[in-house]
């Protein structure tokens, strides 16, 4: 064992001495129920070999696969489960795109039936787009009454930026540190998560501290973290104005996800909105990762801040279409009128098509009929309880935070400094995969285990995942000395 370091991920006997590339060895995955150590197949399937060959691999190196050292070829999904080409079943704990479950039959049926009748652009009258806008409006505050339909969250946030600039006549944007709002050039520019690795911060982008009450400037012992973090935004706004610049918008993920599953303190948005509105800007709530009942208590995550808070613009994506490319921007009549006043038509070829709207309506139907918002609240609360028990048992778990089925487990090297346990988190994720459980990490230190499963994730699933996590952490504590929190207590 390396002194003071992590144990390497165990290599099964049948892998030792193999001349195959490490990534191709996933063909030997053991099927659940076949017994310990049994190996499926003696050869790497030809389809996987084709994928993994350097000459034929269709993936750019810019696209990082999950489990790059041992990737999985997924061929089927159902509910909260994914299946590889050998039939092995994986519990999916991270796919918030398949919101109501992979391949939900009602969603699939809706797409199939509408595709047999009509799928055209949205410049014709069609009941689906009207019905869908009406259904969405019933979930939102009354003033958010105008809807633009698109194909992705990135498109939605790009349009939100255009709306904000046209309405305010201003250009600059305030964002939170570690934020991610999409992959278009305009959105990379307002995503510290990305631009710090590229061309850096543009002069019109202004970054405020992340309202992280575990590791941030103002932590859980602060008497008013919401006010303190809002004052940081106020300071940013004042600095912008002193330079003679004007703010168009404050962009924020209602629950910052890539920043580490952060839950902003209640009241933060209201105070920030006052500062932004006072500077002539608008408040944009990015619900792409967390909307549509995921947080359990509410349909939209921004509603966790309180009933008195209403954004000027809300963006939606990912879960809205359960895997079908659908997105939406909801805004006020005033913002929409200012956009129309340009005289420049906004048109999106596939956005709001009859099929896309049929899929969106089906997702709303399933959420309602299967009571998945209440389910997320119940199962999420139970999962949080189980994880809190693990926190009391394993010092490497520094924090458990979340709401509904949006949960983060923050792994630390030292209780006093809260140093991110990055390697240890990666090790846990790798070991969970050996148990056919798919989880991933996020946060600036890549040390936060993130739970964003399909909404049909069950109590049994929660028990299964936590039991395996417990076994892995117990094993780590017995064998590793990579950080203070893993060392055996006297």
N, C-alpha and C positions, 0 to 999 in steps of 0.2 A: 504494500500500500504506500502511495506517495506520502512523504511526511507532511502533515498539515494540509493535505489536499483531498480532493474528492476521489473516491474509488471510481475507476472507469466503469462504464455501463457493462454489465456482464456479457460475455460472448458465449452463446450456447456451444456445446461440443461440436455440433454439426456445422458451425460456421468457421471453426478454427481451421486454419490452413487452406481455406477456400481461396481460389484465384478469382472468384467473382467480385465485381465491384460491390462495395458495402451497400449501395443503394439498391442493388438488384436482389439482395437477399430477402427482401420482404416477400418474395414468392414462396418462402418456406414458412410463412406464418402458420402457427398452430390454430386449428379450428377449435372453438369453444365446444366442450363436451366430448372431445375426442381423447381426452386423457393427457396427463402431463407428459411432455416430451415427444408426443407423436408429431410426425412431420407430414404435411400434406404435399404430395408430389415429389418427384425426384429431380425435376428439371425446372428451370425458370421458364414460365409461360412465354410463348413467342411474342405475344402482345406487349408484355412488360419489357422484354429484351429490346423490342423496337423503340419503345418509349425512352429507354435508358441509354441507347446507343448514342454516342456523341454526334454521329452524322445525321441521325434522324430525329433527335429530340426537338419537338416543336416549341419548347419553352425557351424564351430568352433568359439569359443569366440574371436579368434584372427582376425576373419573377421568381421569388423565393418560395419553394415548395414547403409545405408542412413536413417536418421530420426529414430534412434534406439528406441526412446520412442513411436513412432507411425509409424512403417515401412509400406511401400506400397508393395503390391504384384502385380507386373507388368506382364501382360500376352500377350501384343501385342504392336507393335510400327509401326508407319507410318510417314514418313517425319520427322518433328520436334516434333512429339507428341508421348506420351506413354499412354497406357490405362491399368487401373487396372481391377481386376476380376469382378467389378460391372459395368464396361464400362465407368468410369469417365476418362475424357481426361486431361492429364497434358502436359503443354508446357515444353519441355526439353531444358534447357539453359546450360547444363553442359556436354553433352555426345559427346565428340570429337571422340569417336570410330565410331559412326554411321555418318561418315564424310559427305556423300552425302545424308543423310536422312535414318532413320530406314527403313529397308526392301525395299530399292529402287528396283523397279521391274526389271530394267535392270541388276542389280547386282545379284539379286535372280535368274533370268533367266539364266545368264551366268554360275552360279554354278550348277544349275539343269541340263542344257544341257551337260556340260562337265562331270558331275558325271554319266550321262547315257552312256557315251562312254568309258572313261578311267580315273582312278585316281591311279597312281602308284608312286614309288619313282623317284627321279630326275636323276638317273644314266642311263637313256635311252635318246635318242634323242627325242625331242618334240618341235613343233613349238611354243607352248605357252611360254616356258621359254626363248627362244631366242627373240621372239617378245616383251615380257615384259621387258627384260633387255634393248632392243633397245629403247623402249618407255621411260623408266626411264632415260636412258642416254641423251635423247633429252631435259630433264628438268634440267640437271646438267652441271656444267662446264666440259669442254672437258677432263680434266685430270682424272676425276672420272669415270673410264671406266670399272672397274671390279666389278661384283655384286655377292654377296652371299645371298641366300634366306633362310629364317628361319621362325619360327612360332610366335615369340613374340619379343617385344622390349627388354626384358631382355636378351633373347638369342642373339639379335643383339649387344647389348652393351658388353656382355661377349665375343663375338667373336672379337669385335673391340679392346678390351683390349688385347686379345691374339695376334692379328695382330700387334698392337703397340709394344708389348714386343718383338715379334720375329723380327720385322723390325729394331728396335733400339738396341736390345741387352741389354736394360735397364729394370728396374723393377718398379720404383716409379711413382706415379701419382699425379698430381695437380688437385684439383677440387675447385669449389666455395662453400662457406658456404651455408647451407640449401639445397644443391643439392640432387636430387633423380634420380638414373639411373637404378633402377630395383631391383628385389627381390631375385636374385641368391646370394649366399654367396659372390662371387667375387664382386658383385655390391653393396651389403649392405656395404661392406668395403670401397667403394668410394662414399658413399651417407651419408653425415653428417646428413641429415634429418632422417636417420634410425640409423646409428651406435652410435649416442650419447645416444640412449636409450638402447643400447645393450652392446657390449664388449668394446666400445670406439674406438678411432682412432688408426689404425695400424701405425707402424713406417714408412711404405713406402707410406703412404697417407699424403698429405700436402694440407692444406685448405687456400684458399685466400678469402678476403672479397667479399661478394656479391655486384655487381655494381648497387646498389639501389640508385638512385638519389633523392629519396624522404625521406628515413629514414636511409640511409647508412652513411658511413664515409664522402663521398663527395656528396653534395646534389646539387639541381638545381641552386644554386647561385655560384657554383664553376666555374671558367673560363675554365677549361679543365677536366671534370670528367672522360672522357675516358682515358686520359693520366695518371691521378692520380690513377685510379683503376688498370690500366696496370702496373704502377710502384709497386703497392702492390704485383702483381703476380711476378714481377721481384725480389722483396725482398724475396719472398718465394723461388724462383728458386735459388737465391744466397745462402740462408740458407741451402738448400738441398745440394748444391755443396760443401759448407764449411764442411759438415758432411761426405764428400766422397761418397755421393750417386748420382745416375744418374736417370734422368727423362725419362720415356718412353712416357708419354702422358699428355696432358691437356684435360680433359673431361669437356664439358659444354653443358647444354641445350641452344639451340640458343636463346630461351626466357624462363628463369627459371619460371616454373609454380608453383610447390608446395612452392616455396620461396615467392610467392605472386604476380604472374603475372608481373614479372619484365621485363622492356625493357632496355637492356644494351645500354649505349650511343654509337652512331655511331663512329667507329674507334677503339673501345676497342679490338675487335678480332684481327685486324691487328697488333696492338702493342703487344698484348699477344703472337701472333704467332711468332713474331720476337724473343721474349725472350725464348719461348719454343723450337723453331728450333735452336736457338743459343746454347741451352743446350743439343741438340741431340734428342729432343722428337718430337712427332707428335701432331697435333691438331685434336681432335675428336669433331664433331658437332652432338649433340643428337637432332634429329628433330622429335622424337617419338610423342611428344605432339602437335607440331606446324607446321609440314610440310604439303605439298600438297595444297598450296594455301590459307591456313587459314589466313595468315597475309595480304592478299589482294594485296598489292603492288607487291609481289613477290611470286613465287611458293614455295621457301624455306625461312625460317626465317633468316638463316645466311646471305642471300643476302641483308637484311636490313642494314648490316654493310658497304656495298659498293661493286661495281663490281670488285674491286681489291682484294677482299678477297676470297680465296678458301681453305676449310679445306682439310686435308689429308685423313680423313675418315668421312663418314656421315652415321648415323644410322637412320632407319625408322621403324615404327610400328604403333599400334593403328589404325589410320585413313586409312592406306594403304589398308586394306581389308574390310573396312566398317562393321566390326564385325566378319569377317572371320579371323582365326589366320594366318596372314601373317606378315612377317618382312623382312628387307633387310639391308645389309651393302654394301655401295659403297665406293670404294677406288681406289688408283692409281695402275698402272702396277708394279711400284717398290715395293710397300708394298705387293702386291699379290705374286710377285716372291719370296720375302724373306720368305713368309709363305709357299710357295710350296717347298722351299729349305730344309725344315725340313725332307722331305720324308715321313711325316705322313699325311695320307689322312684326309681331312675334309669332312664329309658326314653328312647330316641331313635327316632323314627318310622322313619327310613330307614337309620339306622346298623346295619350288620350284616345288611342284606337279602340274600336269596339271590343277587341279581344283583351287588351290591357285593362279596360274598365270592367269587363266581365270577371276577370281574375281578381281585380281589386274588390269588387262586390262580394265575390265568393269568400275571400279572406275575412271580410267583415262579418259575413254570415256565419262562418265557422267560429270566429271569436265569440260571437253572441250565443250560438246554439250550444257550443261546448263549454261555455262559461270559462274561457281560458284566462281572462283577466283575474277572476277570483281564484282560479287554479294557480296562477303564478304567485299570487299573494300568499296562498296557503302553503304550497310546496316550497316557495322561496323562504318563507319564515322558518319552516322546518329545517331546510338545508342550512340556514344561518345558525340555528340552534346547534345542529350537529358540528358545524365548523367552529363555533365558539367553544364547544367541548374539546375539540382538538387543540384549539389555541391554549386552553388551560393545561393541556397535557404536554404540548410540544412547544418549547420556547422559541423555536425557529419561526413560528407563526406570530408575527408582530401585531397584525391587525386583520380583522374580518369586517368588511363593510359591504353594504349593498341594500337593495330593496327589490322585492319581487324576484324575478329570475335574472337579475343583473348583480353579480356578486364578485368581489375581489378578495383574494387571500394574499396578504403582503408578507413575504418571507424575508427575514432579517438575519444578519450575521451577528449583531450585537444589540442587546436590549437598550443600552444607554444611547448609542449613536444612531440606531435604526438603519445601519448600513444595509443596502439592498443585497440579498443573498441570490445573486444572479445565476451562478453556476449550479447552486443547489436547486433553484426553481427549474432550470432546464433538466436537471437530473430527475426531478419528480415527474415532469411531463413525459420524459422518455420512459420511465418505469411504468407510468400509468398506461402508456401505449402497449406495453407488454401484457397488460390486463385488458386490452381492447377497450380502453377508455381514451377518448380524444379531448385533450385540454390544451391550452396554450398560455403563454405569458405575455404581459404587456407592462406598460409603465416606463418611465425614463430609465430605470435600472433593469428592465426586463425581468423583474422579480415578483410580479404580481400574477398569481394564478387567476385566470378570468373565467367566470361562468356566464355564458350567454346561450343556453341551450334552446332548442325548439320548445315552444310553450307547453307541449304535451309531456315534457319531462316529469317523471313521477316520483312519489315518495320512495318507492323501491329503488329507483335510479339513484336518488339522493343517498340512501343508505349504502348502496353498493359502492358508489364513488368514494364516500367518506371512509368506509371500511378499508378500501384499498389505499387511500392516502395515509391512513393511520398505520397500516402495515409498512408502507414505504418509509415514512418518517421514523418509525420505531427502528427499522433496520438501519437507517442512516445514522441515528443516534448511537447505535451499537457499534458501528464500523468506521464512521468518519470523524475527522477532527478539523474539518475545513473552516469552521467558524465557531465562535464562542457559544452560540446557541445550540450547537450539536454536541458539545463536550459533555461527557457524563458528569452529573452532579455528584458531590461527595455523599 
